[in-house]
């Protein structure tokens, strides 16, 4: 680094501190991720509780949603049921919340920016050695317990999964 005679060392340190502060402020101003919201995409919560935002170009029709769900569930619990179309998609909220979605509803869903929720029966036989593993991600748990016939896994500090015992 070349130091010019016209600047003293303290002034250079103040300038460096100012520049570092501006850089930190610029980094904080950048969003963590750029994604899609219900304003420009379909928002659906899958049967495992994961919320997905999909640009409308990926799911322009109800059949395209099915193809996306088949890919999304590959190697996950429920893959066979999704492939066989043994699941339901319903409106998540609003006046028609809980109403099943059909291919005829697709344009209305897009126009009204409705969020959807997917549901299906997940059948899984637990093996004794695997009961402590999360059925969604296969990771070891932070803790498990049984609650009124449901086995509850703590996947991380904010996520609980419940499956029938």
N, C-alpha and C positions, 0 to 999 in steps of 0.2 A: 504494500500500500504506500502510495506517495502522499506525504503530508506537505501542503503548501505553507509557506511562511506566514501568509496572511490570516490563517486560522490557528487559534490556539487549541490545545488538546481538549479542554473543557467544552468549548463550543462544538467541536467535532462529536464529542460524546452526546451532547444535547441533540444535535442533528440526527445522530444514529438512533437515539431513543425515540425521537419524533417519527422517523421513518419506520421503525419497527412497530410503533403504535398504529400508524396508518395501515401497514401491511396486515396486522392482526385484525383491525376493523374491517378491512376489505375481505379477508378470509371469512370472518363471522357473517358478513353480508351475503355470502354465497350460500344458497340452499344446500342442505345435506344431500338431497337427491331430487331429481326432477322426475316427476311421474305424472300420472293421470289421475284425475278426480272425476266425480260424477258430472262435472261440467263438460268434459270432453271424452268420457269413457264409460264403459259399463263397469259397475262395481258389484261384485258377487262374493258372498262368503260361502266357501265350499263346505262340504259335509264334515271336514276335520277341523273347521273353525278358522281357516286361513282366509283373510280378505284379499281379493285380487282385483286390481284395476286393469281393464283391458281396453285399449283404444278400439273405437268402433270399426276401424279398418280391419281388425283381426276377427271380430265377431259381427259381420254385417247381417247374419241371419241366425235363426235358432239352431239350424244344423251345424253352423260353424262353431257355435257355443259348445255343442256336443263334441265336436272334433277337438276343440281346445281342452275340454274336460278329460277326454280320453288321454291326451298327452300329459295333462297335469297330474293325473292319477297313476301314471305309469310307475310301477314298482312301489306303489303305496297301498295301504289297506283300502279295499273297495274297488280296486282296478277292474276286476271282472264284472262287478255290478254296473260300473259306469259304461264299460264296453257294451254290455247287454241292455243299456238304457233303463236299468232298474233303479232309478233315482228320480227325485222331484225337484223342480225349480219353482220357487214362489216369490211373489213380491215381498220385500222385507218390511215395508212400512206404508204409511199413508192410509187413505180411506179403504183401499183394496188390499191391505197388508194380509199376507197369508194366502192370497188367491194364487192357485197354480197358474203357471205361465205356459202358453202354447205358442206354436209358430205364428198363429194369427195375431198374437198380442205384441209381437216384436217391434213393430213400428210405433205403437203407443208407448212402449217402455222406453224406446229411444227418445221420443219427443218429450216425454215427461221426466226423463233422467231418473228413472226409478232404480233403486238398488234391489238386488236379488239375493236370495238365500237358497242354498242347495241342501237337500236332506236325503239321507238313505239309511237303510238298516245296515249296520256294520256287524258282521258275524265274525267272531274270532274265538278260537279255542285256546285257552291259555295253557301253556306247559309250565310245570312247576318251577323250572329254573328261569323262565322268562317273565314271570309275573311282575318283577320289579323293573322291567324295561318299559319305556313309553311306547304305546302302540302306534303313535303318530310318527315319531322320529327315530325310535329304536335306541335312544340314548338312555343312560342310566338316569335315574330320577334324583331330585333333591329331596324327595320324600314321597311316600304313598300312604294312603289310608282308605278305609272303606266307609262309605256314608250311605246309609239306607239302600243297600243293594247296588251301589255304584262304587267302582274302584277309581280313586282320584289320584292323579299323578301331578306333581309339581315339576313342570318342564323347566321353567326358570322363575325368577321372582314374581313375574306378572302373569304367567300363563298356567292355568289349571286345565287338565283334560279329564273328562269323566266318561267311563265306559261301564256297561253293566258287568257285575261280578259273575 
